[in-house]
Amino acid sequence: MYLQIMWKFLEQSSFHLSESEYSQQLEAVAEYLTLWRVAPTVRAGIRSAKPRGPGYTGGGGARAVTIPLDVAVEGVRSSEWDTF
């Protein structure tokens, strides 16, 4: 599994979340990362991300960083994926 983080700006017209909605989304993602015990991996991935590496989208100023996560999706944790 991979976590993909894309940096954008709240003021950007194509970004459709309010600041409150954005904070709620971040909190939900952080809960999962903590539950899966991969928060240190994500922190390290963010710190080591190149300023303009793969995933850079150019003129829009946004870029994505992909971080591999060591998360089992079968067994005990498989029920987490049945929420859709």
N, C-alpha and C positions, 0 to 999 in steps of 0.2 A: 504494500500500500504506500502511496505517496501523499504528502501534503503539498499543495501548491498554494503559494502565497503571492498575491498580486498587490503591488502598491499602487494606490490611486489617491486622489485628493477628494475630500468631502465637497469642496466647491466645484468639482468637475461636473459638468452638466449631464454626462452619461452615468454618473454614480447616483443611483436612485434611492439610497438609504439616508435617513436623517442621522444626525450625530447620535441620537439615542438608540435608534435601530442598529446602527453600526456597533455601538458599545455592547448591546445585547448579543449580537452575532459573535463578537470577539469573545465574550464571556462563555457562550455556549461551546465554541471551538476549544477554548482553554480548558473547560471541564472535561471534554473528551480526551484531550492530550494528557491531562493529569491522570484521568482514569486509566488510560492505556500505558501510563508510565513512560511516555516518550517526550515529555516537555524538555528535558535536557538535550535530547537529540535535535529538537526544533530550535532551541536557543543557539546551539552550536551551528546549525545550518544557516540561520539568519546571520550570525556573526561572520561566518566564512563566505557569505555570498559576495560574488564579484559585483562591483558597481554597475557594470554593463556587460554581463555575461549572457549565456543562452537565455532566451525568453524575453530579451529586451525588445520593446515594441516601437522604439524610435520616437518620432515626433510627439506622440501623446504623453510622453513622460512616464508611462506606466511600464512595469517590468514584472515578470513572474520568476519566482524561485521555486524549484521543485526539490523537496526533501524526502528521501526514502525513510519510511518508518518500519520498524520491526514490530508489527502488530499481527497477531494470529486472528484470522477471520473464520476459523472453524472451532469446534469444541465449545468451551465455556463462553467465549465471547461472540459466537455466531449469532446469538439472539439479538445482539445490538444492531444487526443489519436487517432485521425483520420489521423495522419501524415504518417503512414506506408503504 
